[in-house]
Amino acid sequence: MNFNGNSYDSYQGYGVSTYRSAGMSMAEYSRRIYGWMAVGLSITFILGFVIQGMLSPIFLMQFMPVYFGSVIIELIMVFVLGFFVYKLPSTVSLILFLVYSVCNGINIAPTLMLAGADKAIFAFAATALLFGAFSIYGLITKRDLTALRPILIIGLIVLLVFAVLGMFFHMGAMDLGISLLGIVIFVGFTAYDTQKIKKGYAYFSSDPEMLRKSSVNIALELYLDFINLFLYILRLFARNSR
């Protein structure tokens, strides 16, 4: 699930002169965001691949209580981070983000096992390429991507509806379309959330503590974009290999 804060989505007045007023430079702010995102992804995928290597179809049922426990903790973490990140100390927000990354590593392990390590590695590489391309676009484009938000939210709601329906009905005939829609939605979120780096820096440029808090928030959003994009690409790869 992707939570995207909008505390500075409508800010329009960012510019180079604004960037110079903070104790933290724009380059440092960006490195901080991508650094924490990379740490979170490393924790998630290393833990996920380690656990999937220990799982088997027989042991999978015994693993389910751990899985559902981590899902509950993950939902609590993402709710707290999504709605209270600017009210929490930056250190607390960062710890919660890292705990969330651990829980997500536990959660994706069964998916990695069922798909197979080879497909998971290819999906990770494809995700990195797509994410990198659209993240660069979000950084360099002069177009304001704020108008994409309502479209992306509607697409996310559609994906959630299909996810719920998939719990009760076989969606095989629509699986390709759902996977492609998921990929389109999350490359869109990647560009949109990346552009928030510039907006976030401009909006909080006079407050170093808020810059630290917003860096954790944007790192979480980009982390979620990567994870969701990976899962839909993996789903597409697994479907094509049947």
Secondary structure, DSSP 8 states (H G I E B T S, - for coil): ------TTTT-----HHHHTTSSS-HHHHHHHHHHHHHHHHHHHHHHHHHHHHH--HHHHHHHHHHHHHHHHHHHHHHHHHHHHTTTS-HHHHHHHHHHHHHHHHHHHHHHHHHH-HHHHHHHHHHHHHHHHHHHHHHHH--S-GGGHHHHHHHHHHHHHHHHHHHTTS--GGGHHHHHHHHHHHHHHHHHHHHHHHHHHHHHTTT-HHHHHHHHHHHHHHHHHHHHHHHHHHHHHHHHHT-
